[in-house]
Amino acid sequence: MTAPKNNKRGRAALVVVLCLLALCLAAGGTVYGLLSRKVKAIQAGADFEFRYTVTSTASRTPALYGVLEQVGATQGTVSGQYAPGRFQFTLTSQKNNSAFTRVYIDANETLYDAGQLYTYLRGEIVAAAPLAGLVLPNWSMGSYISQTQLASLLGVELSAVEMQDMTNLTLGLGALQKVTPAGALDGYTYYQLPAGETDLTCIVGLPLKELFSGTTPLHILLTIPQHEVRISLSGTVTAAETAVVAPTSRMSDADVNNFVQLRQALEKFAEALQKAAS
């Protein structure tokens, strides 16, 4: 990684699923060395699709869970493509089966489609209060933003959209531990990845009898004590030719500042609606 260590710890809430996918792809290569052809094919490029659920492990609402809850994203699907050193994917809310954002990650940056997120949230607000469509304009700026800009847009501390550094998770064959976690799926064999210096827990499960099929089913369980959340993903990874390209439509800092003012106005509008309804 070329990014500084502090930046490694900054994986935003909306890409928590994607970090796991990187691990499971790497884990597949270490645990099943005999399947070298299949592993090499996946490492050269892959399509993936997972259903995910994020749950809180705290009595209060953790910041990360709260951000996901605000956009109706505690459950949904994540689908996209992997190319060596790069990911791109779309997060779809189970609430209304609509894409609420898209994400791009490489070794140097993590970018989020704020334009899509705004369009999703605007649609939710207008559906609840049609008159809001008169004061909320359609998106007309560059789409993708950094995680620092995302925190500013959402009006939260950067730590609320950061994810714990996962670069210390080791994937050596001899260090993997076979486990039987709560919520295990029938027919799946599970391995816990050593966490190194981190305090998170990552468990990857797969049905051994289907390893030679064209599509690889996976069940991934991640617990992040830092953010007091647990994430479950269930889906498939398929080797495929992919072309993952960094997005060119980017928001400027000036656009972000303008949007923050719009968000603040939106919050006041929502408060006025709540008062009027009470």
C-alpha positions as a Markdown table, in Angstrom:
| # | Residue | x | y | z |
|---|---|---|---|---|
| 1 | Met | 0.0 | 0.0 | 0.0 |
| 2 | Thr | 1.3 | 3.4 | -0.8 |
| 3 | Ala | -1.0 | 5.3 | 1.5 |
| 4 | Pro | 0.2 | 6.3 | 5.0 |
| 5 | Lys | -0.7 | 4.0 | 7.9 |
| 6 | Asn | -3.3 | 6.4 | 9.2 |
| 7 | Asn | -5.0 | 6.3 | 5.8 |
| 8 | Lys | -5.0 | 2.5 | 6.0 |
| 9 | Arg | -7.3 | 2.8 | 9.0 |
| 10 | Gly | -9.7 | 4.9 | 7.0 |
| 11 | Arg | -12.0 | 2.5 | 5.2 |
| 12 | Ala | -15.4 | 4.2 | 5.2 |
| 13 | Ala | -18.6 | 2.6 | 6.6 |
| 14 | Leu | -20.1 | 2.2 | 3.1 |
| 15 | Val | -17.1 | 0.0 | 2.0 |
| 16 | Val | -16.9 | -2.3 | 5.0 |
| 17 | Val | -18.3 | -5.1 | 2.8 |
| 18 | Leu | -15.7 | -4.6 | 0.1 |
| 19 | Cys | -12.7 | -5.0 | 2.5 |
| 20 | Leu | -14.0 | -8.5 | 3.3 |
| 21 | Leu | -14.2 | -9.5 | -0.3 |
| 22 | Ala | -10.5 | -8.7 | -0.7 |
| 23 | Leu | -9.8 | -10.9 | 2.2 |
| 24 | Cys | -11.9 | -13.8 | 1.1 |
| 25 | Leu | -10.3 | -13.7 | -2.4 |
| 26 | Ala | -6.9 | -13.9 | -0.8 |
| 27 | Ala | -8.0 | -16.5 | 1.7 |
| 28 | Gly | -9.2 | -18.7 | -1.2 |
| 29 | Gly | -5.7 | -18.6 | -2.6 |
| 30 | Thr | -4.0 | -19.7 | 0.6 |
| 31 | Val | -6.4 | -22.3 | 2.0 |
| 32 | Tyr | -6.8 | -24.1 | -1.3 |
| 33 | Gly | -3.4 | -24.1 | -2.9 |
| 34 | Leu | -4.3 | -27.2 | -4.9 |
| 35 | Leu | -6.9 | -25.2 | -6.8 |
| 36 | Ser | -4.2 | -23.0 | -8.3 |
| 37 | Arg | -5.9 | -22.6 | -11.7 |
| 38 | Lys | -9.2 | -21.4 | -10.2 |
| 39 | Val | -7.4 | -19.1 | -7.6 |
| 40 | Lys | -5.3 | -17.5 | -10.3 |
| 41 | Ala | -8.3 | -16.9 | -12.4 |
| 42 | Ile | -10.1 | -15.2 | -9.5 |
| 43 | Gln | -7.0 | -13.2 | -8.7 |
| 44 | Ala | -6.9 | -12.0 | -12.3 |
| 45 | Gly | -10.4 | -10.7 | -12.2 |
| 46 | Ala | -13.8 | -11.6 | -10.6 |
| 47 | Asp | -17.5 | -10.7 | -10.4 |
| 48 | Phe | -19.1 | -10.9 | -6.9 |
| 49 | Glu | -22.5 | -10.6 | -5.4 |
| 50 | Phe | -23.4 | -10.8 | -1.7 |
| 51 | Arg | -26.4 | -10.2 | 0.5 |
| 52 | Tyr | -25.3 | -8.5 | 3.7 |
| 53 | Thr | -26.6 | -7.7 | 7.2 |
| 54 | Val | -25.0 | -5.3 | 9.6 |
| 55 | Thr | -26.0 | -5.6 | 13.3 |
| 56 | Ser | -25.0 | -3.7 | 16.4 |
| 57 | Thr | -23.2 | -5.4 | 19.2 |
| 58 | Ala | -23.8 | -2.5 | 21.7 |
| 59 | Ser | -26.7 | -1.4 | 23.8 |
| 60 | Arg | -26.6 | 2.1 | 22.3 |
| 61 | Thr | -26.4 | 2.9 | 18.6 |
| 62 | Pro | -22.7 | 2.9 | 17.4 |
| 63 | Ala | -21.6 | 5.6 | 15.0 |
| 64 | Leu | -20.9 | 3.3 | 12.1 |
| 65 | Tyr | -24.3 | 1.5 | 12.5 |
| 66 | Gly | -26.0 | 4.8 | 12.9 |
| 67 | Val | -24.7 | 6.1 | 9.5 |
| 68 | Leu | -25.8 | 2.9 | 7.8 |
| 69 | Glu | -29.2 | 3.1 | 9.5 |
| 70 | Gln | -29.7 | 6.7 | 8.4 |
| 71 | Val | -29.5 | 5.6 | 4.7 |
| 72 | Gly | -31.5 | 2.4 | 5.2 |
| 73 | Ala | -28.4 | 0.3 | 4.5 |
| 74 | Thr | -28.1 | -2.1 | 7.4 |
| 75 | Gln | -29.3 | -4.8 | 5.0 |
| 76 | Gly | -29.0 | -5.2 | 1.3 |
| 77 | Thr | -26.8 | -6.5 | -1.5 |
| 78 | Val | -23.3 | -5.6 | -2.7 |
| 79 | Ser | -22.3 | -6.5 | -6.2 |
| 80 | Gly | -19.4 | -5.5 | -8.4 |
| 81 | Gln | -16.1 | -6.4 | -9.9 |
| 82 | Tyr | -12.5 | -7.0 | -8.8 |
| 83 | Ala | -9.3 | -6.5 | -10.8 |
| 84 | Pro | -5.8 | -6.8 | -9.4 |
| 85 | Gly | -5.4 | -4.0 | -6.9 |
| 86 | Arg | -8.9 | -2.5 | -7.6 |
| 87 | Phe | -12.5 | -2.9 | -6.7 |
| 88 | Gln | -15.7 | -1.3 | -7.8 |
| 89 | Phe | -19.2 | -2.2 | -6.5 |
| 90 | Thr | -22.7 | -1.0 | -5.9 |
| 91 | Leu | -24.6 | -1.1 | -2.6 |
| 92 | Thr | -28.3 | -1.7 | -2.9 |
| 93 | Ser | -30.7 | -1.2 | 0.0 |
| 94 | Gln | -33.1 | -4.0 | 0.9 |
| 95 | Lys | -35.5 | -1.3 | 2.1 |
| 96 | Asn | -36.6 | -0.4 | -1.5 |
| 97 | Asn | -34.3 | -2.4 | -3.7 |
| 98 | Ser | -32.6 | 0.7 | -4.9 |
| 99 | Ala | -28.9 | 1.4 | -5.4 |
| 100 | Phe | -27.9 | 4.0 | -2.8 |
| 101 | Thr | -24.2 | 4.4 | -3.6 |
| 102 | Arg | -21.3 | 3.1 | -5.6 |
| 103 | Val | -17.7 | 2.7 | -4.4 |
| 104 | Tyr | -14.3 | 2.5 | -5.9 |
| 105 | Ile | -11.1 | 1.3 | -4.1 |
| 106 | Asp | -7.5 | 1.0 | -5.0 |
| 107 | Ala | -4.2 | 1.1 | -3.1 |
| 108 | Asn | -4.3 | 4.9 | -2.8 |
| 109 | Glu | -7.8 | 6.0 | -2.4 |
| 110 | Thr | -11.4 | 5.1 | -1.5 |
| 111 | Leu | -14.1 | 7.0 | -3.5 |
| 112 | Tyr | -17.9 | 7.1 | -3.0 |
| 113 | Asp | -20.6 | 8.1 | -5.4 |
| 114 | Ala | -22.2 | 10.9 | -3.5 |
| 115 | Gly | -24.3 | 11.8 | -6.4 |
| 116 | Gln | -26.1 | 8.5 | -6.3 |
| 117 | Leu | -26.4 | 8.7 | -2.5 |
| 118 | Tyr | -28.0 | 12.1 | -2.8 |
| 119 | Thr | -30.4 | 11.0 | -5.5 |
| 120 | Tyr | -31.4 | 8.0 | -3.3 |
| 121 | Leu | -31.9 | 10.2 | -0.2 |
| 122 | Arg | -33.8 | 12.8 | -2.2 |
| 123 | Gly | -36.1 | 10.2 | -3.5 |
| 124 | Glu | -36.8 | 8.9 | 0.1 |
| 125 | Ile | -37.6 | 12.5 | 1.3 |
| 126 | Val | -39.7 | 13.4 | -1.7 |
| 127 | Ala | -41.7 | 10.1 | -1.3 |
| 128 | Ala | -42.5 | 11.1 | 2.3 |
| 129 | Ala | -43.0 | 14.8 | 1.6 |
| 130 | Pro | -43.7 | 15.6 | -2.1 |
| 131 | Leu | -43.3 | 19.4 | -1.5 |
| 132 | Ala | -39.6 | 18.8 | -0.7 |
| 133 | Gly | -39.0 | 18.2 | -4.4 |
| 134 | Leu | -39.5 | 21.9 | -4.9 |
| 135 | Val | -36.6 | 22.9 | -2.7 |
| 136 | Leu | -34.2 | 20.0 | -3.2 |
| 137 | Pro | -32.5 | 20.3 | -6.6 |
| 138 | Asn | -31.4 | 17.4 | -8.7 |
| 139 | Trp | -27.7 | 16.5 | -8.5 |
| 140 | Ser | -25.6 | 18.5 | -10.9 |
| 141 | Met | -22.0 | 18.2 | -9.6 |
| 142 | Gly | -19.2 | 15.7 | -9.9 |
| 143 | Ser | -20.2 | 12.4 | -8.3 |
| 144 | Tyr | -17.3 | 10.8 | -6.4 |
| 145 | Ile | -15.8 | 12.0 | -3.2 |
| 146 | Ser | -13.1 | 10.9 | -0.7 |
| 147 | Gln | -13.9 | 9.5 | 2.8 |
| 148 | Thr | -12.9 | 12.8 | 4.4 |
| 149 | Gln | -15.4 | 14.6 | 2.1 |
| 150 | Leu | -18.0 | 11.9 | 2.9 |
| 151 | Ala | -17.7 | 12.6 | 6.7 |
| 152 | Ser | -18.2 | 16.3 | 5.9 |
| 153 | Leu | -21.3 | 15.6 | 3.8 |
| 154 | Leu | -22.9 | 13.4 | 6.4 |
| 155 | Gly | -22.1 | 15.9 | 9.2 |
| 156 | Val | -20.2 | 13.3 | 11.3 |
| 157 | Glu | -16.7 | 12.9 | 12.6 |
| 158 | Leu | -14.2 | 11.2 | 10.3 |
| 159 | Ser | -14.0 | 8.3 | 12.7 |
| 160 | Ala | -17.7 | 7.6 | 12.2 |
| 161 | Val | -17.1 | 6.6 | 8.6 |
| 162 | Glu | -13.7 | 4.9 | 9.1 |
| 163 | Met | -13.1 | 1.2 | 9.4 |
| 164 | Gln | -10.4 | -0.4 | 11.4 |
| 165 | Asp | -7.2 | -1.3 | 9.6 |
| 166 | Met | -7.4 | -4.8 | 8.2 |
| 167 | Thr | -3.9 | -4.9 | 6.6 |
| 168 | Asn | -2.5 | -6.9 | 9.6 |
| 169 | Leu | -4.8 | -9.9 | 9.0 |
| 170 | Thr | -2.5 | -12.7 | 8.0 |
| 171 | Leu | -3.5 | -15.4 | 5.5 |
| 172 | Gly | -0.9 | -18.1 | 5.9 |
| 173 | Leu | -2.3 | -21.7 | 5.5 |
| 174 | Gly | -0.7 | -23.0 | 8.7 |
| 175 | Ala | -2.2 | -20.1 | 10.8 |
| 176 | Leu | -5.8 | -20.6 | 9.7 |
| 177 | Gln | -8.1 | -22.1 | 12.4 |
| 178 | Lys | -11.1 | -24.2 | 11.6 |
| 179 | Val | -14.1 | -23.1 | 13.6 |
| 180 | Thr | -17.9 | -23.6 | 13.9 |
| 181 | Pro | -19.3 | -20.1 | 14.3 |
| 182 | Ala | -22.8 | -19.2 | 15.4 |
| 183 | Gly | -25.0 | -18.8 | 12.4 |
| 184 | Ala | -23.0 | -21.3 | 10.3 |
| 185 | Leu | -24.6 | -22.5 | 7.1 |
| 186 | Asp | -25.2 | -26.2 | 6.5 |
| 187 | Gly | -22.5 | -27.8 | 4.3 |
| 188 | Tyr | -20.0 | -24.9 | 4.8 |
| 189 | Thr | -16.6 | -25.3 | 6.3 |
| 190 | Tyr | -15.3 | -22.2 | 8.2 |
| 191 | Tyr | -11.9 | -20.8 | 8.9 |
| 192 | Gln | -10.9 | -17.9 | 11.1 |
| 193 | Leu | -8.3 | -15.6 | 9.8 |
| 194 | Pro | -5.5 | -14.6 | 12.3 |
| 195 | Ala | -6.0 | -11.0 | 13.2 |
| 196 | Gly | -2.4 | -10.0 | 13.8 |
| 197 | Glu | -2.4 | -6.8 | 15.8 |
| 198 | Thr | -6.0 | -6.0 | 15.2 |
| 199 | Asp | -8.9 | -6.9 | 17.5 |
| 200 | Leu | -11.4 | -7.7 | 14.8 |
| 201 | Thr | -12.6 | -11.2 | 13.9 |
| 202 | Cys | -12.9 | -12.5 | 10.3 |
| 203 | Ile | -14.4 | -15.9 | 9.5 |
| 204 | Val | -14.7 | -17.2 | 6.0 |
| 205 | Gly | -16.9 | -20.2 | 5.2 |
| 206 | Leu | -17.3 | -22.1 | 1.9 |
| 207 | Pro | -18.9 | -25.5 | 0.8 |
| 208 | Leu | -16.0 | -27.7 | 0.0 |
| 209 | Lys | -18.1 | -29.9 | -2.3 |
| 210 | Glu | -18.6 | -26.9 | -4.6 |
| 211 | Leu | -15.0 | -25.7 | -4.9 |
| 212 | Phe | -14.7 | -27.0 | -8.4 |
| 213 | Ser | -17.8 | -25.4 | -9.7 |
| 214 | Gly | -17.6 | -22.2 | -11.9 |
| 215 | Thr | -19.0 | -20.0 | -9.1 |
| 216 | Thr | -17.7 | -20.1 | -5.6 |
| 217 | Pro | -20.2 | -19.7 | -2.8 |
| 218 | Leu | -18.9 | -17.8 | 0.3 |
| 219 | His | -20.2 | -16.9 | 3.8 |
| 220 | Ile | -18.2 | -14.3 | 5.6 |
| 221 | Leu | -18.6 | -13.2 | 9.2 |
| 222 | Leu | -16.8 | -10.1 | 10.5 |
| 223 | Thr | -16.9 | -8.6 | 14.0 |
| 224 | Ile | -15.4 | -5.1 | 14.5 |
| 225 | Pro | -15.2 | -4.2 | 18.2 |
| 226 | Gln | -13.9 | -0.7 | 17.4 |
| 227 | His | -17.3 | 0.1 | 15.8 |
| 228 | Glu | -19.4 | -2.4 | 17.8 |
| 229 | Val | -20.9 | -4.1 | 14.7 |
| 230 | Arg | -21.1 | -7.5 | 13.3 |
| 231 | Ile | -21.4 | -8.1 | 9.5 |
| 232 | Ser | -22.7 | -11.2 | 7.7 |
| 233 | Leu | -22.3 | -11.7 | 4.0 |
| 234 | Ser | -23.5 | -14.6 | 1.9 |
| 235 | Gly | -23.1 | -14.9 | -1.9 |
| 236 | Thr | -20.8 | -15.9 | -4.7 |
| 237 | Val | -17.5 | -15.0 | -6.4 |
| 238 | Thr | -16.9 | -15.9 | -10.1 |
| 239 | Ala | -13.7 | -15.6 | -12.1 |
| 240 | Ala | -14.3 | -13.1 | -15.0 |
| 241 | Glu | -12.5 | -10.7 | -17.2 |
| 242 | Thr | -12.9 | -7.3 | -15.7 |
| 243 | Ala | -11.9 | -3.7 | -16.5 |
| 244 | Val | -12.1 | -1.7 | -13.3 |
| 245 | Val | -11.3 | 2.0 | -14.0 |
| 246 | Ala | -11.1 | 4.8 | -11.5 |
| 247 | Pro | -14.0 | 7.3 | -11.8 |
| 248 | Thr | -13.3 | 10.6 | -13.4 |
| 249 | Ser | -16.3 | 12.5 | -12.1 |
| 250 | Arg | -15.1 | 14.0 | -8.9 |
| 251 | Met | -16.5 | 16.6 | -6.5 |
| 252 | Ser | -14.3 | 19.6 | -5.7 |
| 253 | Asp | -13.9 | 20.8 | -2.1 |
| 254 | Ala | -15.9 | 23.9 | -3.1 |
| 255 | Asp | -18.8 | 21.7 | -4.2 |
| 256 | Val | -18.6 | 19.7 | -1.0 |
| 257 | Asn | -18.8 | 22.9 | 1.1 |
| 258 | Asn | -21.9 | 24.0 | -1.0 |
| 259 | Phe | -23.4 | 20.6 | -0.4 |
| 260 | Val | -22.8 | 20.8 | 3.3 |
| 261 | Gln | -24.9 | 24.0 | 3.4 |
| 262 | Leu | -27.6 | 22.2 | 1.4 |
| 263 | Arg | -27.5 | 19.3 | 3.9 |
| 264 | Gln | -27.9 | 21.7 | 6.8 |
| 265 | Ala | -30.8 | 23.3 | 5.1 |
| 266 | Leu | -32.3 | 19.9 | 4.6 |
| 267 | Glu | -31.9 | 19.0 | 8.2 |
| 268 | Lys | -33.8 | 22.2 | 9.2 |
| 269 | Phe | -36.5 | 21.4 | 6.7 |
| 270 | Ala | -36.9 | 17.9 | 8.2 |
| 271 | Glu | -37.0 | 19.4 | 11.8 |
| 272 | Ala | -39.8 | 21.7 | 10.6 |
| 273 | Leu | -41.7 | 18.8 | 9.2 |
| 274 | Gln | -41.4 | 16.9 | 12.4 |
| 275 | Lys | -42.7 | 19.9 | 14.4 |
| 276 | Ala | -45.6 | 20.4 | 12.1 |
| 277 | Ala | -46.5 | 16.7 | 12.4 |
| 278 | Ser | -46.3 | 16.7 | 16.2 |
